[in-house]
Amino acid sequence: MKKVFIKNLNGKFLSFLKRVFSFLPFFIMLILIFCFSGQNGNTSGSLSGSVSSKIIHFVNSITFRDWSASVMSSYAENIEFLVRKISHVSEYLILTLSFIIPFSRTFISRKFLFPISITTCILAASLDEFHQTFVIGRTGCIRDVFIDSIGIIIASGLFYLVFRFQSRTIFSK
């Protein structure tokens, strides 16, 4: 009897640990987002400028355009804003998926899954923008919360479609 109890207790504990550790990617993503937001304005700007420049150099090399350095620099400046906003959407798409996937398997009924996931990730976006108001050369911007929300909604929609598709195929057999 004692061995059965201990074995059962170990199984429940391991199950609990799996649930807790399944959220590790979510917390890692949160930390990454807050670290990026903690960069001062110059560092953040140079990072997005560098990515924009690499994109333009890549496009130049695969299209054989042979653009001059000044033309490539101008193109890089033109796409820098877009690169920054796409990174916002991408970060929060990944954050949302890293929250909604383990959350869907652990703690909550399906009825509350999407409202809680969306609310949690929008709250994280809002706190991130608030955090930026304390960083030199950065500002918090409500527009960025809306842009982050695009990634949150896309991730939620993708998860919903996959969940619906899986439900149909499971129950149709």
Secondary structure, DSSP 8 states (H G I E B T S, - for coil): -HHHHHHHHHHHHHHHHHHHHTTHHHHHHHHHHHHHHTS-HHHHHHHHHHHHHHHHHHHHHHHT----HHHHHHHHHHHHHHHHHHHHHHHHHHHHHHHHHHHHHHT--HHHHHHHHHHHHHHHHHHHHHHHTTSTT----HHHHHHHHHHHHHHHHHHHHHHHHHHHHHHT-
